[in-house]
Amino acid sequence: MQPTAEPGAAAGAGQEPRGEGGKVGAGASGAGGGPGDGGAAGPGFVVCTARSGSTLLRWLLDSHPEIACPSETELADLARHCASVSGRLGFPEGQGVADAVARETVERLIAPYLATKGKARWCDKSLSTVEQVDVVARVWPDARFVFLYRHCMDFIGSALEAEPFGLEAYGFGTFARVHPTNHVAALGAYWHERTTRMLKAEEELPAERRARVRYEDLVADPDATLAPVWELLGVDPLTGVGQAAFGQSHDGGGPADHKIWLTRDVHDRSVGRGARVPPGHLPVGLRDGINEQLARLGYAVLDPSWGCAGPPPPETGEPTHVELRIVDGHRLLWRTVLDLQAAETLDPAQAAPPPLVVAIERRAMPELIADRGALAPAIRRRDVRWYGLPAGSYDGERLYFDNLVELLATHGEYLMKLTDPAAAGT
């Protein structure tokens, strides 16, 4: 579905935007004033970590009839390098001239791009921007910044999926060399360091130059989440932006989440997958720092209930009892206590706490119901997780999981109905 509004007329097809005096590139920073006008919305910059949904956000922004958001251009690095070279040449006017050179260099590249798109303003989404926010804010005093966050554990889950054979892409390599045997710790350190930069940059920018977006909110309600972003960028809201984004083409060729080319709509199916990542793999000091940032961003912190484990099970208890939880990410949908030997369901409030808690992702239930052999692969994927230890022998462990398989095969359909979000109102 295409946007209903017509593309902006500031740059017609085949015609370079011209500002005051007809100078090419003079108006490329956006309508409403020159680069020194701090009250007018200039170019936009997305500040983010890798694997944060930034490619989706780029498509959504690029769908607006007035905004062009190309593939990653690393414009922040280009601006930094131009400013650095200009400074080393010893301009007597100092930093101001260096910044002007950087600004003009970038905008002379952007102007013909805007002309080919028939759009009035531009927004850049590059992973390197997080390291250069101060440079960008100085070079473009009218620039606007969209800070995109994603829950640390969902980020880690996405990064492990994208880089299963070694952490080298996306800037992960430096952190992997510090934590060579622990990819969860390496990725947690990357997220913590980048998020520290982002939160600091937010604090240093005036409120009228920044907006915060959380990936989880974006996929749940794109129109409502982007409303303050459109206002920040000085354009009219685009309703139905999710449909618009997947109803038109976008630039390729640059770094991106390549799965998006196989996606047909905005969905929230990736939210909560970080529940499968064990937080115990994060060193205590790092986990404390991550939790502080998660709390500041309004996210669930990494406590003993992460992944819907609940409090740590007691060390003693009836060895044939297990608490079964059906979960969606770290959301608890349903729980009960089972007596595996008697095949009875007990009230969790009345039964003694069992020594084992098993959490099953609801999306894995159909496979587990249909195939008795699906439990082992589900455990490897951590779609089935357990907290606490099964009985300390092979026979005891087999008792737990043989009975669990039997329970799912005989009563799985009933459990699916019990945990139907539509029926339960979850």
Buried (B, 14 or more C-beta within 10 A) or exposed (E): EEBEBEBBEBBEEEEBBBBEEEEBBBBBBBBBBBBEEEEBBBBBBBBBBBBBBBBBBBBBBBBBBBBBBBBBBBBBBBBBBBBEEBBEEEBEEEEEBBBBBBBBBBBBBBBBBBBEBBBBBBBBBBBBBBBBBEBBBBBBBBBBBBBBBBBBBBBBBBBBEBBEEEBEEBBBBEBBEEBEEBBBBBBBBBBBBBBEBBBEBBEEBEEEBBBBBBBBBBBBEBBEBBBBBBBBBBBEBBBBBBBBBBEEEBBEEBBBBEEBEEBEEBEBEBBBBBBBBBBEBBBEEBBEBBBEBBEEBEBBBBEEBBBBBBEEBEEEBBBBBBBBBBBBBBBBBBBBBBBBEEEEBBEBEEBEBBBBBBBBBBBBBEBBBEBEEBBEBBBEEBBBBBBBEBBEEEEEBEBBBEBBBEBBBEBBEEBBEBBBEEEEEE
